[in-house]
Amino acid sequence: MKKTRHQNTSNQISKQGGKNRKDVWYKLDLSAIVYPTLQRRDFSSVYRLSVVLKDAVKPDILQQALDKTLPRFPTYKVAIRKGLFWRYLEPNNRPGPYVREDINNPCMPMYFKGNNRYLIRVYYYQNRISLEAHHCLGDGTGGMCLLQTLTATYLDLLGHPIKPDRFVLDITKEPDTEELEDAYMRYAHAKVCPPRPAEKTYRVRGTKEPFYTLNIIDGILSVQEVMAVAKKYNASITEYLNSVLLYALLQKQNHDFHIRLRPVRIAMPVNLRRFFPSKTLRNFITMVYPFVDPRLGDYTFPEIVEHVRNYMRYYINEKFLRGDITTNASTQRHPLIRVVPLFIKDFVVRTFYTKVQDKNSSAGLTNMGALYVPEDMKPYIERFDIYMGQPFSSRTNCAIISFEDILTINFASSIVEADVERYFFRKLVQDGIHVKIESNRDMDIV
């Protein structure tokens, strides 16, 4: 396989023993290109991952752990720069980032020139460690590797050594060149590209909160209970929870004033590492869009589950996903597009996203699935949380993650009304699932 500029850069880092040089830089991966383009004063593509420990966090030790861990992740120890034709990431050797006490509204805008140009933040609160990262650095898998490795280093400094495994990387070793690659370009070679949804969908309307007030609602459930209910519907946990969210959105649309019904569609990222072998810590996801069209008639909940199950099993496979990422890669590979000035590319991408892409879904849902941690790390961990962060437009985003028998469902929205969340959790309770609610605001959900 022909080496790309990026792969040569990665090899250069490995040979240098991890030392950063001014001429080492990383081209944004195929997904990361979009996120800086959408940046505005009140919006950044920031997500949050948290680990809840069984003991209170010691901030001074956490800072030491961060200082030791971050150099192992060269694509996270960077600043973003703007060129004539593209943006790129360059090594950041400025002081920081610094551990801070947590704030009420997570995932605040991440300005590229703030925070000594770092694109990550680390917070602590009581027994919780939270990592926030700009999406141009990587997806949830890369972020989880950083968070778990940071947590393992923190525990090691407290006298609890953790053996590296899976998400916990060995900070004494040099990064694998594959961790730094743009994996999209390796696999984007399908001969045909499947069509994508283009029809406008139902949009949740509500009262917009003041500047960057992010409303968080967490549901804490038992994995075994959710699995048992999903099994009754002959569905996986992901299929079942997607169906519950579609059901909640349909309920919301029915109770809203509307002139005409519109399809209800969820934007759901798929981790491509499940289908295409890669160790990359950068972005390697694509989107699928489970949907229900109420214009065809009323759907019972079992019918929604069946529809979602059929959609998932038809579209989430290596063939369709390869076609999807090939569509994305085709624009970047086009020789004319590559020489278009960055400000023109930004205008076109921002216009397309605002007018078309953002209107293709009613809500976002991501499921990181069941997390694995090394056996000697389990005694110190209670649970994990994940937040998709501030939505680009007024709607709600839902993120799901599980550890042992604890499954957490984390909603984040920028509107006052919590009707979708209320319909969602009420459906789970109606199905016999016990739900514990936590929130950063005082309200009655279930």
C-alpha positions in Angstrom: 0.0 0.0 0.0 1.3 3.4 -0.9 2.3 5.5 2.1 0.5 8.8 2.6 2.1 12.0 4.0 0.3 11.3 7.3 1.7 7.8 7.6 5.2 9.1 6.9 4.7 11.7 9.6 3.6 9.0 12.1 6.7 7.0 11.3 8.8 10.0 11.9 7.3 10.5 15.4 8.0 6.9 16.2 11.7 7.1 15.1 12.1 10.3 17.1 11.3 8.6 20.4 8.1 10.6 20.8 9.9 14.0 20.5 7.9 16.7 18.8 9.4 18.8 16.1 8.0 22.0 14.5 7.7 20.3 11.1 5.5 17.4 12.4 1.8 18.0 11.7 -1.3 16.0 11.2 -3.8 16.6 8.4 -7.4 16.5 9.8 -9.1 13.1 9.2 -12.1 12.7 7.0 -14.7 13.4 9.7 -12.6 16.0 11.5 -12.7 18.4 8.5 -16.3 19.3 9.2 -16.1 20.1 12.9 -14.0 23.3 12.8 -16.1 24.5 9.9 -19.2 24.5 12.1 -17.4 26.3 15.0 -19.2 29.5 16.1 -19.3 31.6 19.2 -22.0 29.6 20.9 -21.1 26.1 19.5 -18.2 23.7 19.5 -18.2 20.1 18.6 -17.2 18.9 22.1 -18.1 15.6 23.7 -17.5 14.5 27.3 -16.5 11.2 28.8 -16.5 10.6 32.6 -15.5 7.9 35.0 -17.0 7.7 38.4 -14.5 6.3 40.9 -15.3 4.8 44.3 -13.1 7.2 46.2 -12.7 11.0 46.0 -10.4 12.4 43.4 -7.1 14.0 44.5 -6.6 16.9 42.0 -2.8 17.2 42.5 -2.3 13.5 41.7 -4.7 13.8 38.8 -2.6 16.7 37.3 0.6 14.6 37.6 -1.2 11.7 35.9 -2.3 14.0 33.0 1.2 15.4 32.6 2.6 11.8 32.3 -0.2 10.4 30.1 -0.8 13.1 27.4 2.5 12.7 25.6 1.5 9.1 24.8 -1.3 10.6 22.7 0.4 12.9 20.2 -2.8 13.6 18.2 -4.4 14.9 21.4 -1.4 17.0 22.5 -2.0 19.4 19.6 -3.2 22.8 18.5 -5.3 23.5 15.4 -3.9 25.7 12.7 -5.4 27.2 9.5 -3.6 27.0 6.2 -4.6 28.3 2.7 -6.3 25.1 1.6 -6.9 23.1 4.8 -6.6 23.1 8.6 -4.1 20.9 10.4 -3.0 19.8 13.8 0.5 20.7 15.1 2.2 19.6 18.3 1.4 21.8 21.3 4.2 22.2 23.9 2.7 25.1 25.8 2.0 24.7 29.5 -1.1 22.7 30.4 -3.7 21.5 30.0 -4.6 22.0 33.7 -7.0 20.0 35.8 -9.9 22.1 37.0 -12.9 21.7 39.3 -16.0 20.8 37.3 -18.6 23.3 36.2 -22.4 23.3 36.0 -22.7 23.4 32.3 -20.3 20.9 30.6 -19.1 20.9 27.0 -18.7 24.7 26.9 -17.4 26.2 23.6 -13.8 25.4 23.0 -12.2 28.3 21.4 -9.1 27.4 19.3 -6.9 30.2 20.8 -8.0 29.6 24.4 -6.7 27.2 27.0 -3.2 27.6 25.6 -4.6 26.2 22.4 -5.3 22.8 23.9 -8.4 21.1 22.5 -9.1 18.9 25.6 -10.1 19.7 29.2 -9.9 17.6 32.3 -12.3 18.2 35.2 -12.8 16.6 38.6 -15.7 16.7 41.1 -15.8 14.6 44.2 -15.2 11.0 42.8 -15.7 11.9 39.1 -13.0 12.5 36.4 -14.3 14.1 33.2 -12.5 14.5 29.9 -13.8 16.9 27.3 -12.4 16.8 23.8 -13.0 18.6 20.5 -14.3 16.2 17.9 -11.6 17.2 15.4 -9.1 15.2 17.5 -11.0 11.9 17.6 -14.2 10.0 18.3 -15.4 8.5 21.5 -13.1 5.4 21.2 -10.0 7.6 21.1 -11.3 9.7 23.9 -12.1 6.6 26.0 -8.5 5.3 25.5 -7.2 8.6 26.8 -9.6 8.7 29.7 -9.0 5.1 30.8 -5.2 5.5 30.4 -5.3 8.7 32.4 -7.3 6.9 35.1 -4.9 4.0 35.2 -2.0 6.3 35.5 -3.8 8.2 38.4 -4.4 4.9 40.2 -0.8 3.9 39.7 0.4 7.1 41.3 -1.9 6.2 44.3 -0.1 2.9 44.6 -2.6 0.7 42.6 -0.7 -0.5 39.5 -2.9 -1.3 36.5 -1.7 -3.6 33.7 -2.2 -2.1 30.2 -5.0 -3.8 28.2 -7.4 -2.6 25.4 -8.4 1.0 26.3 -5.5 1.3 28.8 -2.4 1.9 26.8 1.2 1.6 28.0 2.5 5.2 28.5 6.1 4.0 28.5 5.8 2.8 24.9 5.8 4.8 21.6 2.5 5.2 19.8 1.8 2.6 17.1 1.8 4.4 13.7 -1.7 2.9 13.1 -3.0 4.9 16.1 -2.3 8.1 14.3 -3.7 7.3 10.8 -6.7 8.5 9.0 -8.3 5.1 8.7 -11.0 6.3 6.4 -8.6 6.7 3.5 -7.4 3.1 3.9 -10.8 1.6 3.4 -12.7 4.1 1.2 -12.5 2.2 -2.1 -16.1 0.9 -2.9 -17.1 1.0 -6.5 -20.5 2.5 -5.8 -21.9 4.9 -3.2 -25.3 4.3 -1.7 -27.8 7.2 -1.5 -28.3 9.1 1.7 -31.5 10.5 3.3 -32.3 14.0 2.0 -35.9 14.6 3.1 -36.6 17.0 6.0 -37.5 15.4 9.2 -39.5 16.4 12.3 -37.6 18.9 14.4 -38.2 19.3 18.1 -39.2 22.9 19.0 -38.7 24.4 22.4 -37.7 27.4 24.4 -34.0 28.1 23.9 -32.0 28.3 27.0 -29.6 31.3 27.7 -26.2 31.2 26.2 -24.6 27.8 26.6 -26.9 26.4 29.3 -26.7 22.7 28.8 -29.4 20.6 30.4 -28.2 17.2 31.5 -30.6 14.3 32.4 -29.1 11.0 33.3 -30.9 7.7 33.5 -29.2 4.9 35.4 -30.5 1.4 34.7 -29.6 -2.3 35.1 -28.0 -3.9 32.0 -29.7 -7.2 32.8 -33.2 -5.6 33.1 -32.8 -3.7 29.7 -31.4 -6.8 28.0 -34.4 -8.9 29.3 -36.9 -6.4 27.9 -35.1 -6.1 24.6 -35.1 -9.8 24.3 -38.9 -9.8 24.6 -39.0 -7.7 21.5 -36.4 -9.9 19.8 -34.1 -7.0 19.6 -30.6 -6.0 20.8 -30.2 -3.3 23.5 -29.2 -0.8 20.8 -32.2 -1.6 18.6 -34.5 -1.4 21.6 -33.3 1.9 22.9 -33.3 3.4 19.4 -36.9 2.3 19.1 -37.7 3.9 22.5 -36.2 7.2 21.3 -38.2 7.1 18.0 -41.3 6.3 20.0 -40.6 9.4 22.2 -40.1 11.6 19.2 -43.3 10.4 17.6 -45.2 11.1 20.9 -43.7 14.6 20.9 -44.7 15.3 17.3 -48.2 14.1 17.9 -48.6 16.4 20.9 -47.1 19.4 19.1 -49.0 21.7 16.8 -48.3 20.7 13.2 -49.7 21.3 9.8 -48.2 18.1 8.4 -46.5 15.0 9.8 -42.9 14.5 9.0 -40.6 11.4 9.3 -38.8 10.9 12.6 -35.2 10.0 12.1 -32.2 9.5 14.5 -28.6 10.2 13.6 -26.6 7.3 15.0 -22.8 7.0 14.7 -21.4 3.6 14.0 -17.9 2.6 15.1 -16.2 1.5 11.9 -13.5 -0.4 13.9 -16.1 -3.2 14.3 -16.0 -3.8 10.6 -12.6 -2.5 9.4 -9.5 -3.5 11.5 -7.8 -0.3 12.8 -6.1 0.9 15.9 -6.6 4.5 15.1 -7.4 6.9 18.0 -8.7 9.5 15.6 -12.2 9.7 14.1 -13.4 6.5 12.5 -17.2 6.6 12.5 -20.0 7.0 10.0 -23.7 7.8 10.4 -26.8 5.7 9.9 -30.3 7.0 10.2 -33.0 4.7 11.7 -36.4 6.2 11.1 -40.1 5.9 11.2 -42.5 7.7 8.8 -45.8 8.3 10.5 -47.4 9.5 7.2 -47.6 5.8 6.4 -49.9 5.2 9.4 -49.8 4.7 13.1 -47.0 2.5 14.4 -47.3 0.4 17.5 -44.2 0.1 19.6 -43.5 -3.5 18.5 -43.8 -2.4 14.9 -41.2 0.4 15.6 -38.8 -2.2 17.1 -39.3 -4.5 14.1 -38.7 -1.6 11.6 -35.5 -0.5 13.5 -34.2 -4.1 13.7 -34.7 -4.6 10.0 -33.0 -1.3 9.2 -30.0 -2.0 11.4 -29.4 -5.4 10.1 -29.7 -4.3 6.5 -27.6 -1.2 6.6 -25.0 -1.8 9.3 -22.6 -4.1 7.5 -19.2 -3.9 5.8 -20.6 -3.4 2.3 -22.9 -0.4 2.9 -20.5 1.2 5.4 -17.6 1.0 2.9 -19.8 2.7 0.3 -20.7 5.5 2.8 -17.1 6.4 3.7 -16.2 6.2 0.0 -18.8 8.9 -0.7 -17.1 11.1 1.9 -13.6 10.4 0.6 -14.5 11.2 -3.0 -14.8 14.9 -2.3 -11.5 15.1 -0.5 -9.7 13.2 -3.3 -11.1 15.4 -6.1 -8.1 17.4 -7.5 -10.2 20.5 -8.1 -11.7 20.6 -4.6 -8.3 20.1 -3.0 -7.0 23.4 -4.4 -10.1 25.4 -3.5 -9.3 28.0 -0.8 -10.3 27.1 2.7 -12.7 30.0 3.2 -14.8 28.8 0.1 -14.8 25.2 1.4 -15.9 26.5 4.8 -18.8 28.4 3.2 -20.0 25.5 1.1 -19.7 22.9 3.9 -21.4 25.2 6.5 -24.3 26.0 4.1 -24.8 22.3 3.2 -24.7 21.2 6.8 -27.2 23.9 8.0 -29.6 23.6 5.1 -29.5 19.9 4.4 -27.5 17.7 6.8 -28.7 19.1 10.1 -32.3 18.8 9.0 -31.9 15.1 8.2 -32.4 14.0 11.8 -34.7 14.7 14.7 -32.2 13.7 17.4 -28.8 12.1 17.9 -28.1 8.8 19.7 -24.7 7.2 20.3 -24.1 3.9 22.1 -20.6 3.1 23.1 -21.8 -0.3 24.3 -20.3 -2.4 27.1 -17.0 -1.0 28.3 -14.1 -3.3 29.2 -11.4 -2.3 31.8 -8.5 -4.4 33.1 -9.4 -6.7 35.9 -7.1 -4.9 38.4 -8.9 -1.6 37.6 -12.5 -2.8 38.2 -12.4 -2.5 42.0 -11.9 1.2 41.8 -14.6 2.1 39.2 -18.3 2.6 39.8 -19.5 3.6 36.3 -18.9 5.6 33.1 -20.9 8.4 31.5 -20.8 9.9 28.0 -22.3 13.1 26.7 -22.6 14.1 23.0 -22.5 17.8 24.1 -24.3 20.8 22.8 -26.5 20.1 19.8 -25.9 22.2 16.7 -29.6 23.1 16.6 -32.3 23.1 19.2 -32.9 19.5 19.9 -31.7 16.7 22.3 -28.8 14.3 22.0 -28.7 10.9 23.7 -25.6 8.9 24.6 -25.5 5.4 26.1 -22.7 3.5 27.8 -22.5 0.5 30.2 -20.1 -1.0 32.6 -20.7 -4.2 34.5 -24.5 -4.1 35.2 -24.8 -0.3 35.2 -26.2 1.2 32.0 -26.3 5.0 31.8 -28.4 7.0 29.3 -27.3 10.6 29.2 -29.4 13.3 27.5 -28.0 16.7 26.7 -30.2 19.6 25.3 -30.2 23.3 25.0 -34.0 23.8 25.3 -36.1 24.3 28.4 -38.7 21.6 27.7 -37.8 18.0 28.4 -40.8 16.3 26.8 -38.7 13.9 24.7 -36.7 12.7 27.7 -40.0 12.4 29.7 -41.6 10.2 27.0 -38.4 8.2 26.7 -38.0 7.3 30.4 -41.7 6.7 30.9 -41.7 4.1 28.2 -38.8 2.3 29.9 -40.7 2.3 33.2 -43.8 1.1 31.4 -41.8 -1.8 30.1 -40.8 -2.7 33.7 -37.3 -1.2 33.8 -36.2 0.6 37.0 -34.8 4.0 36.3 -32.8 6.3 38.6 -32.8 9.9 37.4 -30.0 12.4 37.9 -29.9 15.9 36.5 -28.1 19.3 36.7 -31.6 20.9 37.1 -34.6 20.4 39.4 -37.4 18.6 37.5 -39.7 15.6 37.5 -39.0 13.3 34.5 -40.8 10.0 35.1 
